[in-house]
Amino acid sequence: MRVAHHAEVLARFGHALSDPTRSRILLALRDGAAYPGDLADTLGVSRTNLSNHLACLRGCGLVVAVPEGRRTRYELAEPKIAHALGDLLGLALTVDPRACPDAETADCC
């Protein structure tokens, strides 16, 4: 394993947050560790879909899988991630829909 720094960390965090399901997983784990089945039920997604997103979040270094006997618990990789999410939730953004009129269908904000 290697440690990512600065721009790579931001890119990985941005990639994780770019998907609504991954964002919801991170927010759920911000409240505490959880098991995949419970997360799938809470978020209303299939276990397969959740598993794919958890793999992505693990790959980005944002969550870790903690084996517990026959089960695996997921949690944020470090407390600073919960703090960063809290800081992001506290932002108020002024959105200019004219800057990207196709925002609903195009890959922009």
Phi, psi and omega in degrees: 000154177229161182260128177271150180226157170042251186300323180293321177299314179297319179296318179293317179296317178297318178298316180298316183283348182288345179251128182301323180292317178296321177299317180294324176296313180299318179294322177295318180287340174298328179280347178146166181298155181207160176266148183306316180300318178294318178298316180300316179295315181298318184272349180070038178237162178289157178295326178295313179299314180298317180301318178297317180291321177297322177298319178297314181294325174295315180299327178282351179083016184265334177231159176232151176259127181245110180294136176225087183064240180271357182247165176232129179256142179248143177211164176297145185296330177201154183301332180300333179294317177299319179296316179298318178298318177299318177297317180296321179294336180278355180284145171243119183255138172265113186261132177249097182298340179290337181291331179215081183297341179261025186304327182289333184243337181266167181270069176216179184295000000 
